Every structure is written in C-alpha cells, then in structure tokens.
Amino acid sequence: MITPEYLKTMSRYNAWQNVSLYDAADALSDLERRKDRGAIFKSIHQTLCHLLWGDQIWMNRFADTSLPIVSSVAESVSMIEDWDTLKSERKTMDSTISKWSESVSQAYLDAQTSWYSGSQKRDLVSNNGGLVVHMFNHQTHHRGQVHAMLTAAGAEPDDTDLFIMQFR
C-alpha cells in the first residue's frame, strides 16, 4: 500500500504544515485561538490539542511512545491549556514522528498491529501501512479545519499543497 519513502515524505509534510499553522496562530490572541468557530472541535486551540492527542495515540501504537495524558476524544480538546506548552509538545511530537519515519521498513508497513480501540469499544487488527495512512490523513483533515479557521480569523498560514514542499 505505501512505502517507507511515502512515510518520510508525509512526516516532512506534517512538520512543515504544523510550523505554518502554529506560526499563523501565534499572530492571534489567545482569545481568538479559543473562540468557537463552529468546527467539529470548536476552536483552533481545541482542534490542535485533538490533533496532537491523535498523533500521541498512534505513535504509542507504532513506536511504543508515551500515551497522552488524557484517554478520550472528549478530553483531547482540553488536554493542554497553555499555548506555549501546546507548541512545545507539538514540536516534540513532530520530531518523534520524523525520527520514527526514518527507521520504518517495508516489512513493518506490511505487518499488522492489534490494539483496543476506545472509539470502537473493541479489539482491532489492521495492516500497519493502512494505519499509517490513516494517521497522516487524520492530520491533514484536522489541519485543513485549522487552516480554514485561521484564514477566517485573518491569519495567513502557508499553502497546504504537498508538491510545494519540495520547493521550500
């Protein structure tokens, strides 16, 4: 389904886009970042918290990293209240994802992982390659929401087109 090169590319894309969003969000006040903007997780801050939480969950499954400090989707939106702490944790997670992506083999991507899914309330087994695609798709989906909220708030995040990354 995917290759280690795809994983490395998406890891770079994830980090690049997160820098763009967090830099744009830094131009807003804390009140503006926390304003309910009608998105699924309401605000820029809450959506970014959820996104970090999701990455922490998946990286725990993929690389045995630490679990997030909260255990549910509902709690994920308020996992980190302080903006500077959220930014720092995001950078740490992006570094973790990047380092992990450098070590993943095709054999790992072709293998399977089993885990208990809190959202599905049961044990699941799936192909690692598909799960990695899901993690990156989840990131892109929620970053798109944050990008739209930032733009509506008057901030100016970078373009999100993947091909542009090679020219930076």
MDAnalysis code that builds the backbone (N, CA, C; Angstrom):
import MDAnalysis as mda
import numpy as np

u = mda.Universe.empty(504, n_residues=168, atom_resindex=np.repeat(np.arange(168), 3), trajectory=True)
u.add_TopologyAttr("name", ["N", "CA", "C"] * 168)
u.add_TopologyAttr("resid", np.arange(1, 169))
u.add_TopologyAttr("resname", ["MET", "ILE", "THR", "PRO", "GLU", "TYR", "LEU", "LYS", "THR", "MET", "SER", "ARG", "TYR", "ASN", "ALA", "TRP", "GLN", "ASN", "VAL", "SER", "LEU", "TYR", "ASP", "ALA", "ALA", "ASP", "ALA", "LEU", "SER", "ASP", "LEU", "GLU", "ARG", "ARG", "LYS", "ASP", "ARG", "GLY", "ALA", "ILE", "PHE", "LYS", "SER", "ILE", "HIS", "GLN", "THR", "LEU", "CYS", "HIS", "LEU", "LEU", "TRP", "GLY", "ASP", "GLN", "ILE", "TRP", "MET", "ASN", "ARG", "PHE", "ALA", "ASP", "THR", "SER", "LEU", "PRO", "ILE", "VAL", "SER", "SER", "VAL", "ALA", "GLU", "SER", "VAL", "SER", "MET", "ILE", "GLU", "ASP", "TRP", "ASP", "THR", "LEU", "LYS", "SER", "GLU", "ARG", "LYS", "THR", "MET", "ASP", "SER", "THR", "ILE", "SER", "LYS", "TRP", "SER", "GLU", "SER", "VAL", "SER", "GLN", "ALA", "TYR", "LEU", "ASP", "ALA", "GLN", "THR", "SER", "TRP", "TYR", "SER", "GLY", "SER", "GLN", "LYS", "ARG", "ASP", "LEU", "VAL", "SER", "ASN", "ASN", "GLY", "GLY", "LEU", "VAL", "VAL", "HIS", "MET", "PHE", "ASN", "HIS", "GLN", "THR", "HIS", "HIS", "ARG", "GLY", "GLN", "VAL", "HIS", "ALA", "MET", "LEU", "THR", "ALA", "ALA", "GLY", "ALA", "GLU", "PRO", "ASP", "ASP", "THR", "ASP", "LEU", "PHE", "ILE", "MET", "GLN", "PHE", "ARG"])
u.atoms.positions = np.array([
    [0.815, -1.194, 0.000],
    [0.000, 0.000, 0.000],
    [0.866, 1.267, 0.000],
    [1.792, 1.371, 0.956],
    [2.690, 2.521, 0.994],
    [4.118, 2.023, 1.166],
    [5.051, 2.936, 1.018],
    [6.468, 2.611, 1.150],
    [7.087, 3.453, 2.262],
    [8.279, 3.078, 2.705],
    [8.975, 3.918, 3.686],
    [9.214, 5.340, 3.164],
    [9.430, 5.498, 1.864],
    [9.637, 6.841, 1.303],
    [8.383, 7.696, 1.445],
    [7.221, 7.090, 1.226],
    [5.956, 7.810, 1.425],
    [5.867, 8.296, 2.866],
    [6.186, 7.421, 3.804],
    [6.119, 7.769, 5.215],
    [7.047, 8.946, 5.523],
    [8.256, 8.919, 4.999],
    [9.204, 10.022, 5.227],
    [8.674, 11.324, 4.640],
    [8.093, 11.248, 3.442],
    [7.536, 12.440, 2.803],
    [6.394, 13.015, 3.632],
    [5.491, 12.169, 4.086],
    [4.358, 12.641, 4.872],
    [4.792, 13.158, 6.243],
    [5.839, 12.588, 6.792],
    [6.378, 13.081, 8.047],
    [6.912, 14.510, 7.871],
    [7.634, 14.726, 6.783],
    [8.144, 16.076, 6.487],
    [6.984, 17.047, 6.263],
    [5.971, 16.595, 5.533],
    [4.801, 17.426, 5.257],
    [4.087, 17.802, 6.555],
    [3.905, 16.830, 7.433],
    [3.282, 17.062, 8.723],
    [4.019, 18.160, 9.485],
    [5.326, 18.037, 9.599],
    [6.111, 19.020, 10.357],
    [6.041, 20.402, 9.704],
    [6.169, 20.461, 8.381],
    [6.115, 21.734, 7.647],
    [4.776, 22.423, 7.870],
    [3.705, 21.678, 7.734],
    [2.379, 22.263, 7.892],
    [2.103, 22.693, 9.330],
    [2.585, 21.932, 10.285],
    [2.382, 22.327, 11.678],
    [3.109, 23.620, 11.998],
    [4.323, 23.799, 11.491],
    [5.035, 25.061, 11.693],
    [4.209, 26.210, 11.117],
    [3.668, 26.019, 9.928],
    [2.852, 27.054, 9.285],
    [1.639, 27.419, 10.135],
    [0.915, 26.404, 10.597],
    [-0.299, 26.677, 11.367],
    [0.007, 27.331, 12.709],
    [1.007, 26.823, 13.403],
    [1.336, 27.386, 14.709],
    [1.895, 28.798, 14.574],
    [2.682, 29.054, 13.535],
    [3.169, 30.423, 13.309],
    [2.006, 31.369, 13.032],
    [1.067, 30.938, 12.202],
    [-0.104, 31.774, 11.900],
    [-0.950, 31.979, 13.157],
    [-1.121, 30.928, 13.942],
    [-1.921, 31.038, 15.166],
    [-1.255, 31.943, 16.198],
    [0.070, 31.993, 16.174],
    [0.794, 32.888, 17.087],
    [0.431, 34.354, 16.853],
    [-0.005, 34.679, 15.641],
    [-0.375, 36.062, 15.321],
    [-1.725, 36.445, 15.928],
    [-2.458, 35.460, 16.428],
    [-3.761, 35.719, 17.036],
    [-3.640, 35.784, 18.552],
    [-4.594, 36.427, 19.165],
    [-4.638, 36.436, 20.622],
    [-5.106, 35.067, 21.117],
    [-4.866, 34.812, 22.388],
    [-5.329, 33.562, 22.970],
    [-6.851, 33.462, 22.869],
    [-7.530, 34.574, 23.068],
    [-8.988, 34.602, 22.953],
    [-9.430, 34.193, 21.548],
    [-8.752, 34.693, 20.540],
    [-9.082, 34.341, 19.152],
    [-8.799, 32.868, 18.866],
    [-7.713, 32.340, 19.425],
    [-7.397, 30.917, 19.217],
    [-8.421, 30.010, 19.895],
    [-9.052, 30.495, 20.950],
    [-10.013, 29.692, 21.719],
    [-11.476, 29.960, 21.332],
    [-11.698, 30.877, 20.441],
    [-13.052, 31.233, 20.021],
    [-13.719, 30.059, 19.305],
    [-14.987, 29.795, 19.654],
    [-15.763, 28.750, 18.994],
    [-16.042, 29.206, 17.569],
    [-15.514, 28.464, 16.615],
    [-15.650, 28.821, 15.205],
    [-16.525, 27.832, 14.431],
    [-17.263, 27.003, 15.176],
    [-18.206, 26.098, 14.545],
    [-17.604, 24.837, 13.947],
    [-16.343, 24.580, 14.226],
    [-15.696, 23.361, 13.720],
    [-16.046, 22.198, 14.640],
    [-15.736, 20.999, 14.215],
    [-16.081, 19.816, 14.993],
    [-15.525, 19.876, 16.422],
    [-14.313, 20.407, 16.571],
    [-13.735, 20.577, 17.910],
    [-13.734, 22.044, 18.330],
    [-14.595, 22.801, 17.738],
    [-14.923, 24.181, 18.063],
    [-13.851, 25.210, 17.714],
    [-12.714, 25.192, 18.391],
    [-11.733, 26.274, 18.242],
    [-10.426, 25.793, 17.624],
    [-9.600, 26.758, 17.277],
    [-8.250, 26.459, 16.771],
    [-7.473, 25.705, 17.838],
    [-7.475, 26.230, 19.052],
    [-6.709, 25.603, 20.141],
    [-7.194, 24.178, 20.405],
    [-8.492, 23.998, 20.489],
    [-9.027, 22.670, 20.788],
    [-8.738, 21.676, 19.664],
    [-8.832, 22.126, 18.435],
    [-8.551, 21.230, 17.305],
    [-7.076, 20.844, 17.285],
    [-6.206, 21.805, 17.577],
    [-4.780, 21.480, 17.625],
    [-4.472, 20.525, 18.780],
    [-5.158, 20.674, 19.906],
    [-4.997, 19.726, 21.019],
    [-5.422, 18.326, 20.587],
    [-6.580, 18.231, 19.945],
    [-7.063, 16.925, 19.500],
    [-6.087, 16.291, 18.513],
    [-5.562, 17.083, 17.610],
    [-4.621, 16.572, 16.617],
    [-3.360, 16.019, 17.276],
    [-2.824, 16.737, 18.244],
    [-1.661, 16.246, 18.982],
    [-2.012, 14.958, 19.710],
    [-3.162, 14.917, 20.348],
    [-3.619, 13.724, 21.059],
    [-3.677, 12.521, 20.126],
    [-4.261, 12.714, 18.951],
    [-4.343, 11.619, 17.984],
    [-2.968, 11.109, 17.586],
    [-2.046, 12.024, 17.343],
    [-0.682, 11.619, 16.991],
    [-0.025, 10.855, 18.140],
    [-0.258, 11.304, 19.358],
    [0.310, 10.603, 20.511],
    [-0.254, 9.188, 20.635],
    [-1.536, 9.032, 20.389],
    [-2.158, 7.704, 20.432],
    [-1.526, 6.795, 19.378],
    [-1.452, 7.278, 18.140],
    [-0.920, 6.428, 17.060],
    [0.555, 6.131, 17.254],
    [1.324, 7.109, 17.700],
    [2.751, 6.854, 17.898],
    [2.985, 5.901, 19.060],
    [2.093, 5.886, 20.030],
    [2.184, 4.879, 21.084],
    [2.013, 3.489, 20.477],
    [1.082, 3.351, 19.573],
    [0.842, 2.050, 18.937],
    [1.970, 1.664, 17.989],
    [2.507, 2.646, 17.282],
    [3.550, 2.357, 16.288],
    [4.941, 2.234, 16.885],
    [5.253, 3.075, 17.869],
    [6.633, 3.173, 18.348],
    [6.759, 3.066, 19.860],
    [5.693, 2.676, 20.521],
    [5.692, 2.496, 21.967],
    [6.123, 3.760, 22.712],
    [5.711, 4.931, 22.204],
    [5.958, 6.188, 22.901],
    [4.920, 6.338, 24.013],
    [5.049, 7.364, 24.801],
    [4.114, 7.592, 25.909],
    [2.713, 7.893, 25.395],
    [1.737, 7.413, 26.150],
    [0.347, 7.745, 25.851],
    [0.078, 9.199, 26.232],
    [-0.933, 9.814, 25.631],
    [-1.289, 11.172, 26.050],
    [-1.778, 11.183, 27.499],
    [-1.845, 12.362, 28.071],
    [-2.227, 12.488, 29.479],
    [-3.733, 12.327, 29.695],
    [-4.507, 12.316, 28.623],
    [-5.943, 12.048, 28.706],
    [-6.251, 10.875, 27.788],
    [-7.374, 10.210, 28.046],
    [-7.616, 8.965, 27.329],
    [-8.771, 8.980, 26.343],
    [-9.517, 10.056, 26.264],
    [-10.671, 10.037, 25.372],
    [-10.674, 11.207, 24.399],
    [-11.404, 11.026, 23.309],
    [-11.565, 12.092, 22.325],
    [-12.153, 13.334, 23.003],
    [-13.149, 13.131, 23.847],
    [-13.795, 14.264, 24.524],
    [-12.796, 15.062, 25.362],
    [-11.882, 14.373, 26.016],
    [-10.880, 15.043, 26.844],
    [-9.747, 15.648, 26.016],
    [-9.574, 15.162, 24.799],
    [-8.433, 15.580, 23.974],
    [-8.412, 17.075, 23.703],
    [-9.573, 17.693, 23.623],
    [-9.645, 19.104, 23.255],
    [-9.129, 20.040, 24.347],
    [-9.063, 19.546, 25.564],
    [-8.565, 20.372, 26.669],
    [-7.323, 19.759, 27.309],
    [-6.658, 18.895, 26.561],
    [-5.501, 18.170, 27.066],
    [-4.389, 19.114, 27.539],
    [-4.162, 20.180, 26.793],
    [-3.116, 21.150, 27.144],
    [-3.722, 22.544, 27.053],
    [-3.794, 23.224, 28.159],
    [-4.427, 24.549, 28.186],
    [-3.475, 25.677, 27.784],
    [-2.203, 25.544, 28.122],
    [-1.233, 26.608, 27.873],
    [-0.732, 26.556, 26.429],
    [-0.826, 27.681, 25.719],
    [-0.439, 27.747, 24.313],
    [1.040, 27.406, 24.099],
    [1.917, 27.953, 24.894],
    [3.348, 27.675, 24.722],
    [3.671, 26.202, 24.972],
    [2.992, 25.599, 25.920],
    [3.187, 24.171, 26.178],
    [2.676, 23.349, 25.007],
    [1.532, 23.720, 24.451],
    [0.995, 23.021, 23.282],
    [1.975, 23.117, 22.114],
    [2.523, 24.294, 21.875],
    [3.505, 24.453, 20.791],
    [4.727, 23.574, 21.026],
    [5.223, 23.552, 22.232],
    [6.397, 22.742, 22.553],
    [6.120, 21.249, 22.371],
    [4.964, 20.800, 22.852],
    [4.600, 19.385, 22.707],
    [4.417, 19.011, 21.238],
    [3.900, 19.940, 20.439],
    [3.736, 19.684, 19.005],
    [5.100, 19.483, 18.347],
    [6.051, 20.344, 18.670],
    [7.398, 20.216, 18.096],
    [8.036, 18.893, 18.509],
    [7.863, 18.531, 19.757],
    [8.412, 17.259, 20.239],
    [7.793, 16.092, 19.486],
    [6.479, 16.116, 19.307],
    [5.808, 15.025, 18.597],
    [6.238, 14.976, 17.138],
    [6.376, 16.122, 16.507],
    [6.811, 16.124, 15.107],
    [8.222, 15.558, 14.966],
    [9.070, 15.857, 15.922],
    [10.415, 15.281, 15.928],
    [10.347, 13.771, 16.119],
    [9.479, 13.320, 17.017],
    [9.299, 11.884, 17.253],
    [8.822, 11.178, 15.981],
    [7.842, 11.762, 15.323],
    [7.326, 11.175, 14.081],
    [8.426, 11.131, 13.024],
    [9.183, 12.203, 12.905],
    [10.265, 12.251, 11.909],
    [11.326, 11.189, 12.170],
    [11.760, 11.084, 13.410],
    [12.772, 10.071, 13.742],
    [12.244, 8.661, 13.490],
    [11.008, 8.418, 13.895],
    [10.387, 7.110, 13.677],
    [10.300, 6.802, 12.183],
    [9.912, 7.788, 11.393],
    [9.743, 7.560, 9.955],
    [11.047, 7.149, 9.279],
    [12.158, 7.583, 9.826],
    [13.455, 7.233, 9.247],
    [13.814, 5.765, 9.474],
    [13.169, 5.130, 10.444],
    [13.547, 3.759, 10.792],
    [12.537, 2.698, 10.337],
    [11.447, 3.110, 9.743],
    [10.391, 2.162, 9.381],
    [10.752, 1.421, 8.094],
    [10.597, 0.114, 8.136],
    [10.888, -0.735, 6.976],
    [9.606, -1.126, 6.250],
    [9.772, -1.615, 5.045],
    [8.617, -2.115, 4.302],
    [7.982, -3.296, 5.028],
    [8.801, -4.125, 5.653],
    [8.269, -5.267, 6.404],
    [7.338, -4.798, 7.524],
    [7.712, -3.716, 8.203],
    [6.846, -3.165, 9.252],
    [5.529, -2.678, 8.648],
    [5.617, -1.970, 7.534],
    [4.403, -1.445, 6.907],
    [3.484, -2.561, 6.419],
    [4.060, -3.691, 6.046],
    [3.274, -4.827, 5.571],
    [2.713, -5.680, 6.711],
    [3.234, -5.494, 7.913],
    [2.786, -6.269, 9.079],
    [1.482, -5.686, 9.631],
    [0.992, -6.306, 10.692],
    [-0.253, -5.853, 11.308],
    [-0.043, -5.435, 12.757],
    [-0.935, -4.585, 13.225],
    [-0.956, -4.149, 14.617],
    [-2.324, -4.476, 15.195],
    [-2.332, -4.889, 16.442],
    [-3.597, -5.086, 17.146],
    [-3.642, -4.119, 18.313],
    [-4.825, -3.614, 18.630],
    [-4.996, -2.666, 19.716],
    [-6.461, -2.627, 20.129],
    [-6.678, -2.070, 21.301],
    [-8.042, -1.829, 21.739],
    [-8.426, -0.422, 21.289],
    [-9.514, -0.305, 20.560],
    [-9.996, 0.985, 20.085],
    [-11.046, 1.522, 21.039],
    [-10.735, 2.653, 21.653],
    [-11.711, 3.291, 22.527],
    [-12.922, 3.786, 21.759],
    [-12.714, 4.258, 20.533],
    [-13.849, 4.760, 19.755],
    [-14.759, 3.629, 19.289],
    [-14.187, 2.459, 19.025],
    [-14.975, 1.315, 18.569],
    [-15.367, 0.379, 19.703],
    [-14.757, 0.590, 20.873],
    [-15.030, -0.216, 22.074],
    [-14.790, -1.712, 21.839],
    [-13.693, -2.016, 21.139],
    [-13.334, -3.419, 20.898],
    [-11.898, -3.513, 20.404],
    [-11.379, -4.750, 20.429],
    [-10.048, -5.020, 19.909],
    [-10.107, -5.018, 18.383],
    [-9.074, -4.439, 17.774],
    [-8.986, -4.375, 16.320],
    [-7.619, -4.854, 15.869],
    [-7.545, -5.314, 14.630],
    [-6.293, -5.692, 13.982],
    [-6.327, -5.097, 12.586],
    [-5.223, -4.459, 12.191],
    [-5.186, -3.864, 10.855],
    [-3.748, -3.797, 10.353],
    [-3.632, -3.650, 9.061],
    [-2.346, -3.514, 8.381],
    [-1.675, -2.205, 8.790],
    [-0.406, -2.268, 9.150],
    [0.320, -1.068, 9.580],
    [0.344, 0.017, 8.515],
    [0.529, -0.374, 7.276],
    [0.555, 0.625, 6.202],
    [-0.735, 1.422, 6.160],
    [-1.861, 0.740, 6.263],
    [-3.144, 1.433, 6.269],
    [-3.323, 2.314, 7.488],
    [-2.815, 1.860, 8.623],
    [-2.909, 2.659, 9.842],
    [-2.044, 3.916, 9.759],
    [-0.874, 3.790, 9.146],
    [-0.004, 4.953, 8.964],
    [-0.682, 5.959, 8.032],
    [-1.279, 5.460, 6.940],
    [-2.024, 6.347, 6.038],
    [-3.128, 7.051, 6.817],
    [-3.825, 6.301, 7.669],
    [-4.884, 6.908, 8.473],
    [-4.331, 8.031, 9.355],
    [-3.201, 7.796, 10.021],
    [-2.630, 8.824, 10.889],
    [-2.361, 10.103, 10.092],
    [-1.730, 9.959, 8.931],
    [-1.429, 11.150, 8.129],
    [-2.701, 11.785, 7.574],
    [-3.692, 10.981, 7.224],
    [-4.956, 11.522, 6.740],
    [-5.673, 12.279, 7.854],
    [-5.648, 11.731, 9.061],
    [-6.245, 12.401, 10.219],
    [-5.595, 13.762, 10.436],
    [-4.273, 13.807, 10.328],
    [-3.556, 15.074, 10.484],
    [-4.011, 16.080, 9.428],
    [-4.027, 15.630, 8.177],
    [-4.377, 16.527, 7.074],
    [-5.810, 17.032, 7.222],
    [-6.709, 16.155, 7.599],
    [-8.111, 16.535, 7.783],
    [-8.252, 17.650, 8.818],
    [-7.685, 17.454, 9.990],
    [-7.844, 18.453, 11.043],
    [-7.001, 19.696, 10.800],
    [-5.849, 19.546, 10.165],
    [-5.083, 20.754, 9.811],
    [-5.865, 21.596, 8.811],
    [-6.597, 20.948, 7.915],
    [-7.441, 21.691, 6.974],
    [-8.486, 22.513, 7.707],
    [-9.067, 21.927, 8.750],
    [-10.037, 22.676, 9.552],
    [-9.368, 23.866, 10.233],
    [-8.186, 23.632, 10.795],
    [-7.465, 24.719, 11.470],
    [-7.082, 25.796, 10.457],
    [-6.635, 25.379, 9.280],
    [-6.270, 26.339, 8.234],
    [-7.461, 27.237, 7.907],
    [-8.640, 26.646, 7.755],
    [-9.840, 27.423, 7.449],
    [-10.186, 28.377, 8.589],
    [-10.082, 27.900, 9.834],
    [-10.380, 28.772, 10.971],
    [-9.385, 29.918, 11.066],
    [-8.114, 29.623, 10.829],
    [-7.091, 30.671, 10.859],
    [-7.343, 31.718, 9.780],
    [-7.635, 31.258, 8.598],
    [-7.902, 32.179, 7.486],
    [-9.104, 33.058, 7.794],
    [-10.167, 32.448, 8.326],
    [-11.364, 33.219, 8.689],
    [-11.063, 34.243, 9.782],
    [-10.078, 33.944, 10.624],
    [-9.700, 34.853, 11.710],
    [-8.729, 35.936, 11.252],
    [-8.329, 35.895, 9.980],
    [-7.420, 36.909, 9.442],
    [-5.952, 36.536, 9.472],
    [-5.635, 35.331, 9.929],
    [-4.240, 34.870, 9.928],
    [-3.896, 34.350, 8.526],
    [-2.611, 34.163, 8.277],
    [-2.172, 33.759, 6.939],
    [-1.238, 32.559, 6.976],
    [-1.797, 31.362, 7.153],
    [-0.942, 30.165, 7.078],
    [-0.477, 29.932, 5.644],
    [0.579, 29.144, 5.488],
    [1.112, 28.811, 4.164],
    [0.123, 27.973, 3.365],
    [0.395, 27.874, 2.066],
    [-0.332, 26.928, 1.223],
    [-0.188, 25.529, 1.809],
    [-1.136, 24.671, 1.506],
    [-1.100, 23.310, 2.028],
    [-0.752, 22.278, 0.963],
    [-0.547, 22.700, -0.271],
    [-0.274, 21.748, -1.343],
    [1.038, 21.011, -1.113],
    [0.942, 19.693, -1.145],
    [2.089, 18.826, -0.864],
    [3.248, 19.091, -1.817],
    [2.953, 19.292, -3.104],
    [4.037, 19.459, -4.065],
    [4.876, 20.709, -3.812],
    [4.303, 21.703, -3.139],
    [5.038, 22.951, -2.851],
    [6.179, 22.690, -1.880],
    [6.034, 21.669, -1.050],
    [7.062, 21.374, -0.052],
    [8.438, 21.167, -0.691],
    [8.483, 20.568, -1.864],
    [9.779, 20.312, -2.488],
    [10.484, 21.585, -2.929],
    [9.773, 22.700, -3.014],
    [10.366, 23.964, -3.442],
    [10.712, 24.870, -2.269],
    [10.590, 24.368, -1.067],
    [10.899, 25.175, 0.124],
    [12.256, 24.822, 0.654],
])
